[in-house]
Amino acid sequence: NAVAVVPDASAEATVLEGYGRDRPGFLLAVTRALTEAEVEVRLAKVNTEGRRAADGFYLVDSRGQPLNPGA
């Protein structure tokens, strides 16, 4: 499993990509964790290839701005 922030993929949101073994409840677990972190999902691109999930999430903070993990 891997998770990566994709720099410069979007000016309006922070793009987070996740890859791993697909399983029931996977997206629920991811979105629940993001909600608990008070991160808003503006767009999700969900892709399943056999037993592998390759999902992208466009994320913003509570003000609608891209996340700034260095701040």
Chimera marker file (.cmm) of the C-alpha trace (Angstrom):
<marker_set name="trace">
<marker id="1" x="0.000" y="0.000" z="0.000" r="1" g="1" b="0" radius="0.5"/>
<marker id="2" x="1.174" y="3.519" z="-0.736" r="1" g="1" b="0" radius="0.5"/>
<marker id="3" x="-0.074" y="7.067" z="-0.336" r="1" g="1" b="0" radius="0.5"/>
<marker id="4" x="1.445" y="10.103" z="-2.021" r="1" g="1" b="0" radius="0.5"/>
<marker id="5" x="0.746" y="13.811" z="-2.356" r="1" g="1" b="0" radius="0.5"/>
<marker id="6" x="1.006" y="14.855" z="-5.993" r="1" g="1" b="0" radius="0.5"/>
<marker id="7" x="2.680" y="18.272" z="-6.096" r="1" g="1" b="0" radius="0.5"/>
<marker id="8" x="1.372" y="20.829" z="-8.581" r="1" g="1" b="0" radius="0.5"/>
<marker id="9" x="-1.445" y="18.547" z="-9.793" r="1" g="1" b="0" radius="0.5"/>
<marker id="10" x="-4.072" y="21.205" z="-9.025" r="1" g="1" b="0" radius="0.5"/>
<marker id="11" x="-4.054" y="24.874" z="-8.061" r="1" g="1" b="0" radius="0.5"/>
<marker id="12" x="-7.423" y="24.536" z="-6.296" r="1" g="1" b="0" radius="0.5"/>
<marker id="13" x="-6.814" y="21.464" z="-4.138" r="1" g="1" b="0" radius="0.5"/>
<marker id="14" x="-4.177" y="19.162" z="-2.721" r="1" g="1" b="0" radius="0.5"/>
<marker id="15" x="-4.153" y="15.864" z="-4.598" r="1" g="1" b="0" radius="0.5"/>
<marker id="16" x="-3.645" y="12.700" z="-2.578" r="1" g="1" b="0" radius="0.5"/>
<marker id="17" x="-3.266" y="9.369" z="-4.370" r="1" g="1" b="0" radius="0.5"/>
<marker id="18" x="-3.619" y="6.025" z="-2.674" r="1" g="1" b="0" radius="0.5"/>
<marker id="19" x="-2.792" y="2.576" z="-3.988" r="1" g="1" b="0" radius="0.5"/>
<marker id="20" x="-3.447" y="-0.724" z="-2.329" r="1" g="1" b="0" radius="0.5"/>
<marker id="21" x="-5.407" y="-3.935" z="-2.177" r="1" g="1" b="0" radius="0.5"/>
<marker id="22" x="-9.102" y="-3.306" z="-2.728" r="1" g="1" b="0" radius="0.5"/>
<marker id="23" x="-11.431" y="-4.554" z="-0.019" r="1" g="1" b="0" radius="0.5"/>
<marker id="24" x="-14.994" y="-3.911" z="1.158" r="1" g="1" b="0" radius="0.5"/>
<marker id="25" x="-15.152" y="-0.698" z="3.170" r="1" g="1" b="0" radius="0.5"/>
<marker id="26" x="-11.855" y="0.715" z="1.857" r="1" g="1" b="0" radius="0.5"/>
<marker id="27" x="-13.327" y="4.018" z="0.615" r="1" g="1" b="0" radius="0.5"/>
<marker id="28" x="-15.412" y="4.374" z="3.756" r="1" g="1" b="0" radius="0.5"/>
<marker id="29" x="-12.285" y="4.032" z="5.906" r="1" g="1" b="0" radius="0.5"/>
<marker id="30" x="-10.383" y="6.610" z="3.840" r="1" g="1" b="0" radius="0.5"/>
<marker id="31" x="-13.181" y="9.183" z="3.780" r="1" g="1" b="0" radius="0.5"/>
<marker id="32" x="-13.912" y="8.677" z="7.484" r="1" g="1" b="0" radius="0.5"/>
<marker id="33" x="-10.241" y="9.384" z="8.313" r="1" g="1" b="0" radius="0.5"/>
<marker id="34" x="-10.283" y="12.515" z="6.144" r="1" g="1" b="0" radius="0.5"/>
<marker id="35" x="-13.511" y="13.716" z="7.772" r="1" g="1" b="0" radius="0.5"/>
<marker id="36" x="-12.061" y="13.186" z="11.245" r="1" g="1" b="0" radius="0.5"/>
<marker id="37" x="-9.043" y="15.260" z="10.163" r="1" g="1" b="0" radius="0.5"/>
<marker id="38" x="-11.495" y="18.016" z="9.103" r="1" g="1" b="0" radius="0.5"/>
<marker id="39" x="-10.418" y="17.749" z="5.469" r="1" g="1" b="0" radius="0.5"/>
<marker id="40" x="-13.013" y="18.211" z="2.736" r="1" g="1" b="0" radius="0.5"/>
<marker id="41" x="-13.001" y="15.962" z="-0.328" r="1" g="1" b="0" radius="0.5"/>
<marker id="42" x="-13.830" y="18.146" z="-3.321" r="1" g="1" b="0" radius="0.5"/>
<marker id="43" x="-13.436" y="15.378" z="-5.884" r="1" g="1" b="0" radius="0.5"/>
<marker id="44" x="-12.604" y="11.689" z="-5.794" r="1" g="1" b="0" radius="0.5"/>
<marker id="45" x="-11.441" y="9.576" z="-8.719" r="1" g="1" b="0" radius="0.5"/>
<marker id="46" x="-11.907" y="5.946" z="-7.847" r="1" g="1" b="0" radius="0.5"/>
<marker id="47" x="-10.328" y="3.209" z="-9.927" r="1" g="1" b="0" radius="0.5"/>
<marker id="48" x="-10.202" y="-0.515" z="-9.293" r="1" g="1" b="0" radius="0.5"/>
<marker id="49" x="-7.995" y="-2.794" z="-11.348" r="1" g="1" b="0" radius="0.5"/>
<marker id="50" x="-8.663" y="-6.377" z="-10.384" r="1" g="1" b="0" radius="0.5"/>
<marker id="51" x="-7.876" y="-6.545" z="-6.679" r="1" g="1" b="0" radius="0.5"/>
<marker id="52" x="-5.963" y="-3.256" z="-6.636" r="1" g="1" b="0" radius="0.5"/>
<marker id="53" x="-7.437" y="0.151" z="-5.827" r="1" g="1" b="0" radius="0.5"/>
<marker id="54" x="-5.904" y="3.311" z="-7.271" r="1" g="1" b="0" radius="0.5"/>
<marker id="55" x="-7.801" y="6.304" z="-5.908" r="1" g="1" b="0" radius="0.5"/>
<marker id="56" x="-7.214" y="10.040" z="-6.125" r="1" g="1" b="0" radius="0.5"/>
<marker id="57" x="-8.669" y="12.618" z="-3.751" r="1" g="1" b="0" radius="0.5"/>
<marker id="58" x="-8.739" y="16.389" z="-4.286" r="1" g="1" b="0" radius="0.5"/>
<marker id="59" x="-8.645" y="17.882" z="-0.793" r="1" g="1" b="0" radius="0.5"/>
<marker id="60" x="-9.191" y="21.321" z="0.746" r="1" g="1" b="0" radius="0.5"/>
<marker id="61" x="-9.233" y="22.710" z="4.280" r="1" g="1" b="0" radius="0.5"/>
<marker id="62" x="-12.232" y="24.196" z="6.093" r="1" g="1" b="0" radius="0.5"/>
<marker id="63" x="-11.692" y="27.520" z="4.259" r="1" g="1" b="0" radius="0.5"/>
<marker id="64" x="-11.762" y="25.814" z="0.849" r="1" g="1" b="0" radius="0.5"/>
<marker id="65" x="-8.003" y="26.194" z="0.336" r="1" g="1" b="0" radius="0.5"/>
<marker id="66" x="-5.471" y="23.517" z="-0.653" r="1" g="1" b="0" radius="0.5"/>
<marker id="67" x="-3.847" y="21.854" z="2.341" r="1" g="1" b="0" radius="0.5"/>
<marker id="68" x="-0.541" y="23.301" z="3.489" r="1" g="1" b="0" radius="0.5"/>
<marker id="69" x="1.186" y="20.550" z="5.477" r="1" g="1" b="0" radius="0.5"/>
<marker id="70" x="4.273" y="22.712" z="6.052" r="1" g="1" b="0" radius="0.5"/>
<marker id="71" x="2.373" y="25.528" z="7.762" r="1" g="1" b="0" radius="0.5"/>
<link id1="1" id2="2" r="1" g="1" b="0" radius="0.2"/>
<link id1="2" id2="3" r="1" g="1" b="0" radius="0.2"/>
<link id1="3" id2="4" r="1" g="1" b="0" radius="0.2"/>
<link id1="4" id2="5" r="1" g="1" b="0" radius="0.2"/>
<link id1="5" id2="6" r="1" g="1" b="0" radius="0.2"/>
<link id1="6" id2="7" r="1" g="1" b="0" radius="0.2"/>
<link id1="7" id2="8" r="1" g="1" b="0" radius="0.2"/>
<link id1="8" id2="9" r="1" g="1" b="0" radius="0.2"/>
<link id1="9" id2="10" r="1" g="1" b="0" radius="0.2"/>
<link id1="10" id2="11" r="1" g="1" b="0" radius="0.2"/>
<link id1="11" id2="12" r="1" g="1" b="0" radius="0.2"/>
<link id1="12" id2="13" r="1" g="1" b="0" radius="0.2"/>
<link id1="13" id2="14" r="1" g="1" b="0" radius="0.2"/>
<link id1="14" id2="15" r="1" g="1" b="0" radius="0.2"/>
<link id1="15" id2="16" r="1" g="1" b="0" radius="0.2"/>
<link id1="16" id2="17" r="1" g="1" b="0" radius="0.2"/>
<link id1="17" id2="18" r="1" g="1" b="0" radius="0.2"/>
<link id1="18" id2="19" r="1" g="1" b="0" radius="0.2"/>
<link id1="19" id2="20" r="1" g="1" b="0" radius="0.2"/>
<link id1="20" id2="21" r="1" g="1" b="0" radius="0.2"/>
<link id1="21" id2="22" r="1" g="1" b="0" radius="0.2"/>
<link id1="22" id2="23" r="1" g="1" b="0" radius="0.2"/>
<link id1="23" id2="24" r="1" g="1" b="0" radius="0.2"/>
<link id1="24" id2="25" r="1" g="1" b="0" radius="0.2"/>
<link id1="25" id2="26" r="1" g="1" b="0" radius="0.2"/>
<link id1="26" id2="27" r="1" g="1" b="0" radius="0.2"/>
<link id1="27" id2="28" r="1" g="1" b="0" radius="0.2"/>
<link id1="28" id2="29" r="1" g="1" b="0" radius="0.2"/>
<link id1="29" id2="30" r="1" g="1" b="0" radius="0.2"/>
<link id1="30" id2="31" r="1" g="1" b="0" radius="0.2"/>
<link id1="31" id2="32" r="1" g="1" b="0" radius="0.2"/>
<link id1="32" id2="33" r="1" g="1" b="0" radius="0.2"/>
<link id1="33" id2="34" r="1" g="1" b="0" radius="0.2"/>
<link id1="34" id2="35" r="1" g="1" b="0" radius="0.2"/>
<link id1="35" id2="36" r="1" g="1" b="0" radius="0.2"/>
<link id1="36" id2="37" r="1" g="1" b="0" radius="0.2"/>
<link id1="37" id2="38" r="1" g="1" b="0" radius="0.2"/>
<link id1="38" id2="39" r="1" g="1" b="0" radius="0.2"/>
<link id1="39" id2="40" r="1" g="1" b="0" radius="0.2"/>
<link id1="40" id2="41" r="1" g="1" b="0" radius="0.2"/>
<link id1="41" id2="42" r="1" g="1" b="0" radius="0.2"/>
<link id1="42" id2="43" r="1" g="1" b="0" radius="0.2"/>
<link id1="43" id2="44" r="1" g="1" b="0" radius="0.2"/>
<link id1="44" id2="45" r="1" g="1" b="0" radius="0.2"/>
<link id1="45" id2="46" r="1" g="1" b="0" radius="0.2"/>
<link id1="46" id2="47" r="1" g="1" b="0" radius="0.2"/>
<link id1="47" id2="48" r="1" g="1" b="0" radius="0.2"/>
<link id1="48" id2="49" r="1" g="1" b="0" radius="0.2"/>
<link id1="49" id2="50" r="1" g="1" b="0" radius="0.2"/>
<link id1="50" id2="51" r="1" g="1" b="0" radius="0.2"/>
<link id1="51" id2="52" r="1" g="1" b="0" radius="0.2"/>
<link id1="52" id2="53" r="1" g="1" b="0" radius="0.2"/>
<link id1="53" id2="54" r="1" g="1" b="0" radius="0.2"/>
<link id1="54" id2="55" r="1" g="1" b="0" radius="0.2"/>
<link id1="55" id2="56" r="1" g="1" b="0" radius="0.2"/>
<link id1="56" id2="57" r="1" g="1" b="0" radius="0.2"/>
<link id1="57" id2="58" r="1" g="1" b="0" radius="0.2"/>
<link id1="58" id2="59" r="1" g="1" b="0" radius="0.2"/>
<link id1="59" id2="60" r="1" g="1" b="0" radius="0.2"/>
<link id1="60" id2="61" r="1" g="1" b="0" radius="0.2"/>
<link id1="61" id2="62" r="1" g="1" b="0" radius="0.2"/>
<link id1="62" id2="63" r="1" g="1" b="0" radius="0.2"/>
<link id1="63" id2="64" r="1" g="1" b="0" radius="0.2"/>
<link id1="64" id2="65" r="1" g="1" b="0" radius="0.2"/>
<link id1="65" id2="66" r="1" g="1" b="0" radius="0.2"/>
<link id1="66" id2="67" r="1" g="1" b="0" radius="0.2"/>
<link id1="67" id2="68" r="1" g="1" b="0" radius="0.2"/>
<link id1="68" id2="69" r="1" g="1" b="0" radius="0.2"/>
<link id1="69" id2="70" r="1" g="1" b="0" radius="0.2"/>
<link id1="70" id2="71" r="1" g="1" b="0" radius="0.2"/>
</marker_set>
